[in-house]
Amino acid sequence: MLGGGIIGCLTAREVARRRPDASVLLIDRDLVGGGASLRSAGLHTPRGATPAVREMARFSQRYYTELVRRRPDLPIRPVAMRVVGTTDDEPRLRSDYLPEAGLTAAEDLPDGVRPPAGSVAWSVQGAQYADVAAVTRAVVADLRTEIEVREAVRVEAVSEDADGVGLRLGTGEELTAGRVVLAPGPWLGAPAWRSLVDPLAARVKRIVALHVGGRPGPADAAVIFEREDAFLLPLPGRGHWLFSYTCAEWDVDPDTPSPGLTGRHLDDAREILRRHAPGMAVDRLSGRVFCDAYSGTGEPLVRALGNGRIVFAGAANGSGYRLAPAIAARAADLLESGGS
Ligand SMILES: Cc1cc2nc3c(=O)[nH]c(=O)nc-3n(C[C@H](O)[C@H](O)[C@H](O)COP(=O)(O)OP(=O)(O)OC[C@H]3O[C@@H](n4cnc5c(N)ncnc54)[C@H](O)[C@@H]3O)c2cc1C
């Protein structure tokens, strides 16, 4: 397993569950749960713009519910959710949201959220949010007796031959694996796998979220601003709200030092907040800036590469937390079937 983000770790968990006899190695050049998973807002919305994504969302929702049932200490918390749009959006919302989300008209928006005249709000059930890095680390902690975990070990080269997949590590070691899952998050362009991944035509986009005040209460709802592809998420445990909006900066290199929040980010975010949440404090903003891999189809990429021994899993379009269980299951299917 190359990459110890939420997708690589849940894939390792799935493979270990299905094949307790298999020898599984999880390698990350950093600590597990770093990368995009460390910066994630971790919001699960019970929806999908295509039938495949809806099915993945449904699968993943059940998986996380079961995970929390087994490990109630995990930082995965249900959150009330409101969706703000216009009446024109309703048919699409009814198709995108899972039937069990029970899209229903609602009036009770959190304090400070006052959408413009003509807006309509709905409530949906089944949303949750997580500290994705903490969940990832907890999953790996449980796995350490079953699989081998190597952190701070960079994969420098991947090659296929008739015997398996050769890996050259930054430590100088050379390994051969029968099968490899490549879950590199936004590190699509790493020299070790760039030529393998290039044909997938995935790209890396910056993701920006602001931390805005004041302090949310434990019962506050997350609010999706449908038209703007933005959301407000209460994070009472951190003492602030998170405002995520769509930043259209493409072909970002995750290894280039982040510019942090720029004046442009703040202007774009404030413009939406002024219209929809004029009561939210927007001075002295802080936030999180990183990036994620996007497939270009709106659906995650889980594909066999080369001769079928290597499976790529990722490019989940900013939804890698909420869809990770379904991505992991599909990756494990492909490993078992030899790529078909
Ligand atoms: C600000 C922000 C907010 C987000 N909000 C949400 C949200 O609300 N809901 C949601 O579902 N998703 C959200 N996402 C997206 C989600 O976090 C990602 O899709 C998900 O974390 C990707 O997981 P991953 O395992 O594919 O990648 P990562 O977590 O990036 O893991 C990839 C791993 O590969 C390792 N790696 C890279 N190169 C090498 C190498 N050469 N050798 C060894 N290891 C290597 C890295 O160190 C890293 O640990 C958000 C993302 C960001 C940045």
The ligand as an ORCA input file, in Angstrom:
! r2SCAN-3c Opt
* xyz 0 1
  C      -8.678     21.741      3.013
  C      -9.330     20.444      2.612
  C     -10.658     20.201      2.978
  C     -11.260     18.984      2.597
  N     -12.527     18.738      3.020
  C     -13.109     17.533      2.735
  C     -14.402     17.231      3.228
  O     -15.048     18.038      3.888
  N     -14.922     15.984      2.956
  C     -14.230     15.055      2.216
  O     -14.745     13.962      1.999
  N     -12.994     15.332      1.729
  C     -12.431     16.544      1.968
  N     -11.186     16.838      1.494
  C     -10.552     15.855      0.623
  C      -9.959     14.708      1.407
  O      -9.298     15.194      2.557
  C      -8.967     13.975      0.498
  O      -9.647     13.564     -0.694
  C      -8.407     12.735      1.191
  O      -7.804     13.096      2.425
  C      -7.380     12.093      0.271
  O      -6.869     10.980      0.950
  P      -5.675     10.161      0.278
  O      -5.408      9.030      1.159
  O      -5.998      9.933     -1.157
  O      -4.465     11.211      0.216
  P      -3.482     11.783      1.343
  O      -4.172     11.942      2.629
  O      -2.845     12.992      0.746
  O      -2.416     10.632      1.509
  C      -1.455     10.371      0.513
  C      -0.209      9.924      1.222
  O       0.757      9.530      0.246
  C       2.026      9.800      0.789
  N       3.034      9.816     -0.292
  C       3.117     10.711     -1.290
  N       4.189     10.446     -2.052
  C       4.798      9.354     -1.520
  C       5.973      8.593     -1.857
  N       6.742      8.879     -2.911
  N       6.292      7.534     -1.075
  C       5.531      7.198      0.008
  N       4.414      7.900      0.368
  C       4.055      8.958     -0.391
  C       1.846     11.152      1.474
  O       2.833     11.367      2.459
  C       0.437     11.033      2.048
  O       0.442     10.654      3.415
  C     -10.547     18.020      1.842
  C      -9.215     18.274      1.476
  C      -8.620     19.452      1.865
  C      -7.181     19.693      1.472
*
